[in-house]
Amino acid sequence: MSAKLTYWVHAVERMFERDISEDDVRTVLLDGEEIEAYRNTPYPSRLLLGWCGTRAIHVVVDENRQDDECIVVTTYEPQPDLWEFGFKRRKR
């Protein structure tokens, strides 16, 4: 990943609360799979799913392509009661 990596304060707070490290976030950004895209935001945004060992982690990242910057908005462990098996699709 060559883009500058920036974290919203919200993301840092959630990382601390949820024991998600910067290394975990970088792993998801480098190796994760896009499972949703959000177009109605200031920058193109994506929800990524990645695995850190056996732990599933979702990361929402904005892509400021003009400034070559990835902005981590939030990160969390998906809850099995809200996501289908594999954590790629929301339950309806």
C-alpha positions as CSV (number, residue, x, y, z in Angstrom):
1,M,0.0,0.0,0.0
2,S,1.7,3.2,-1.2
3,A,-1.1,5.6,-0.2
4,K,-0.8,7.7,3.0
5,L,-2.8,6.1,5.7
6,T,-4.9,8.4,8.0
7,Y,-7.2,7.4,10.9
8,W,-10.3,9.2,12.0
9,V,-10.4,9.7,15.7
10,H,-13.5,7.5,15.8
11,A,-11.5,4.7,14.2
12,V,-8.7,5.0,16.7
13,E,-11.2,4.9,19.6
14,R,-12.9,1.8,18.2
15,M,-9.6,0.1,17.6
16,F,-8.6,0.7,21.2
17,E,-12.1,-0.5,22.5
18,R,-12.0,-3.6,20.3
19,D,-8.4,-4.5,20.7
20,I,-7.7,-4.1,16.9
21,S,-4.2,-3.1,16.2
22,E,-2.7,-1.0,13.4
23,D,-1.1,-4.2,12.0
24,D,-4.6,-5.8,11.9
25,V,-6.0,-2.8,10.0
26,R,-3.0,-2.9,7.6
27,T,-3.5,-6.6,7.0
28,V,-7.2,-6.0,6.1
29,L,-6.3,-3.1,3.8
30,L,-3.6,-5.2,2.0
31,D,-5.2,-8.6,1.9
32,G,-8.9,-8.0,2.6
33,E,-11.9,-8.4,0.2
34,E,-14.3,-5.6,-0.7
35,I,-17.7,-6.6,0.4
36,E,-19.6,-3.3,0.1
37,A,-19.0,0.0,-1.7
38,Y,-20.5,3.3,-0.7
39,R,-20.8,6.0,-3.4
40,N,-22.8,8.7,-1.5
41,T,-19.9,9.9,0.6
42,P,-17.3,12.6,0.1
43,Y,-14.8,10.0,-1.1
44,P,-15.4,6.6,-2.6
45,S,-15.7,4.3,0.4
46,R,-15.5,0.5,0.9
47,L,-16.2,-2.0,3.5
48,L,-13.4,-4.6,3.6
49,L,-13.4,-8.0,5.2
50,G,-10.1,-9.4,6.3
51,W,-8.8,-12.2,8.6
52,C,-6.2,-11.9,11.3
53,G,-5.7,-15.5,12.2
54,T,-9.2,-16.8,12.9
55,R,-10.6,-13.3,13.7
56,A,-12.8,-11.6,11.1
57,I,-12.3,-7.9,11.0
58,H,-14.3,-5.3,9.0
59,V,-12.6,-2.0,8.0
60,V,-14.4,1.0,6.4
61,V,-12.0,3.0,4.4
62,D,-12.4,6.2,2.3
63,E,-10.2,6.7,-0.7
64,N,-9.0,10.2,-1.3
65,R,-7.4,9.5,-4.7
66,Q,-6.6,13.2,-5.3
67,D,-4.2,13.2,-2.3
68,D,-3.3,9.5,-2.5
69,E,-4.7,8.9,0.9
70,C,-6.6,6.1,2.6
71,I,-8.7,7.2,5.5
72,V,-9.8,4.6,8.0
73,V,-13.3,5.5,9.2
74,T,-14.0,2.6,11.5
75,T,-13.2,-1.0,12.2
76,Y,-14.9,-3.8,14.1
77,E,-15.5,-7.5,14.5
78,P,-18.6,-8.4,12.6
79,Q,-21.3,-9.9,14.9
80,P,-22.6,-13.3,13.8
81,D,-26.2,-12.4,14.5
82,L,-26.0,-9.5,12.0
83,W,-23.9,-11.2,9.2
84,E,-24.3,-14.4,7.3
85,F,-21.8,-17.1,7.7
86,G,-18.4,-15.8,6.4
87,F,-19.3,-12.2,7.3
88,K,-19.6,-11.1,3.7
89,R,-23.3,-10.4,3.6
90,R,-25.7,-8.7,6.1
91,K,-28.6,-10.8,7.3
92,R,-31.9,-9.5,6.2
